[in-house]
Amino acid sequence: MGVLAVANLLEGMTIRTDVFDRSGRLLLGSDTILVGKHLRMFRMWGITEVDIAGVDDLGKGEQALLQVDSEHLLAAEQELRPLFHNVNFANPFMEELFRLCLLRKVCNESH
């Protein structure tokens, strides 16, 4: 299963399995391609995670970064660094936050 937190969903991703609200009402069917209004709807209805097609495990983020050419990755990293100029990267939380921001930036630019 490729279950992702709603905060990590991006427009253009495809839902693998139906999404139901807490009372069992169908919100979106499988094979729906996500758009902005879907992401807002999930937050409004308290949906915390969704099964996404093409995502088999949490390591997919690293695979996405590896598929980006090094020049593009370096440019994205240089653009983000000023936002993190006072950050202590010895802190694992901050290191992970930077990695997630980089992944989000690279994925958004490729869509």
Secondary structure, 3 states (H helix, E strand, C coil): CCEEEHHHCCCCCEECCCEECCCCCEEECCCCECCHHHHHHHHHCCCCEEEECCCCCCCHHHHHHHHCCHHHHHHHHHHHHHHHCCCCCCCHHHHHHHHHHHHHHHHHHHC
